[in-house]
Amino acid sequence: MTEKQGRDRRGGAELITCVVQRGHGDAIAKAAANAGAKGATLFFARGMGARDQLGLLGLAIVPEKEIVMVVCKEQETPAIFGAMVEAGHLHTPGMGIAYVTPIYESAGVLGVNFTGEPAAPGTGAHPS
């Protein structure tokens, strides 16, 4: 398999990552669940950088953050992503960011993959 072929393959799943101000993660995770997410992972982080010192558009940016991560099927992504953006008020400058990353392979997700094809034996990953 060439490098390009490896990058082009799709596993049928995506990771939605949302970085928000501390205290907003629970509402975003609940919105994701209401939109069809099977679960979410939340953890705390600390942001660093020039924007933390200067603020975006003159707003003070708190360095303590919450990260909300949701793995879902590609066809579920638009609804879940939209619900998370809405719940976090991410259209408002300084409230946080959200982005989607494709998942090419996975293991340990209850022994299944997201394409509907049988998982490779013992891996839970998409068969190569």
C-alpha positions in Angstrom: 0.0 0.0 0.0 1.4 3.4 -0.9 1.4 6.4 1.4 -1.3 8.1 -0.6 -3.6 5.0 -0.5 -3.1 4.9 3.3 -4.2 8.5 3.7 -7.2 8.2 1.3 -8.9 5.3 3.0 -11.8 6.1 5.2 -12.8 4.1 8.2 -16.4 5.5 8.4 -15.8 7.3 11.7 -14.8 10.8 12.7 -13.6 12.5 15.9 -15.3 15.7 16.9 -13.1 17.7 19.3 -14.4 20.8 21.1 -12.1 23.1 23.2 -14.1 25.4 25.4 -13.8 27.5 28.5 -13.9 25.5 31.8 -17.4 24.8 33.0 -19.0 24.5 29.6 -18.0 20.9 28.8 -21.0 19.2 30.4 -23.6 21.1 28.5 -21.8 20.4 25.2 -21.5 16.7 26.0 -25.2 16.5 26.9 -26.1 18.3 23.6 -24.0 15.7 21.7 -25.8 12.9 23.4 -29.2 14.4 22.6 -28.1 14.7 19.0 -27.2 11.0 18.8 -23.7 10.6 20.2 -23.2 7.3 22.1 -20.8 8.9 24.6 -18.2 11.6 25.1 -14.8 12.0 26.7 -14.2 15.2 28.8 -11.0 16.3 30.3 -9.3 19.5 31.5 -6.5 21.3 29.8 -4.6 24.6 30.0 -4.2 26.8 26.9 -1.0 28.7 26.2 0.0 31.2 23.6 -0.1 34.8 22.4 -3.9 34.9 22.3 -4.1 34.0 26.0 -2.0 37.1 26.8 -3.6 39.5 24.4 -7.1 38.2 24.1 -9.1 37.8 21.0 -10.8 41.0 19.9 -9.9 42.6 23.2 -11.6 39.8 25.2 -9.8 38.2 28.1 -9.3 34.5 27.4 -9.2 32.2 30.4 -6.3 29.6 30.0 -8.2 26.8 31.8 -10.1 24.8 29.2 -12.3 21.7 28.9 -11.9 19.3 25.9 -14.9 17.3 24.7 -14.2 14.5 22.3 -16.9 12.4 20.5 -16.4 9.5 18.1 -19.2 9.0 15.7 -20.2 7.7 12.3 -19.6 10.0 9.4 -23.3 10.4 8.7 -23.9 11.4 12.3 -21.2 14.0 12.4 -23.2 17.1 11.0 -26.0 16.8 13.5 -23.7 16.1 16.5 -21.2 18.8 15.5 -24.0 21.3 15.0 -25.5 20.6 18.4 -22.1 20.9 20.1 -21.4 24.2 18.4 -24.8 25.6 19.3 -24.6 24.4 23.0 -21.1 25.9 23.3 -22.0 29.2 21.6 -19.0 28.7 19.4 -20.1 31.2 16.9 -19.3 33.8 19.5 -15.6 34.9 19.4 -13.6 33.7 22.4 -16.0 30.9 23.4 -13.9 28.1 22.0 -13.3 26.0 18.9 -14.6 22.7 17.4 -13.2 20.6 14.6 -13.6 17.2 13.0 -10.8 14.7 12.3 -11.3 11.6 10.2 -10.5 8.3 11.9 -8.8 5.8 9.6 -8.4 2.9 12.0 -9.4 2.2 15.5 -9.2 -0.6 18.1 -11.0 -1.3 21.3 -14.3 0.3 20.4 -16.4 -2.7 21.5 -14.7 -4.9 18.8 -16.5 -3.2 15.9 -15.6 -0.7 13.3 -17.8 2.1 11.9 -18.2 0.9 8.3 -20.6 -2.0 9.1 -18.0 -4.5 7.9 -16.7 -7.2 10.2 -13.8 -6.2 12.3 -10.5 -7.8 11.9 -10.3 -10.7 14.4 -9.0 -9.6 17.8 -8.4 -6.0 16.8 -11.7 -4.1 16.5 -10.0 -2.3 13.6 -11.0 -2.1 10.0 -9.5 -5.0 8.1 -6.7 -3.9 5.7 
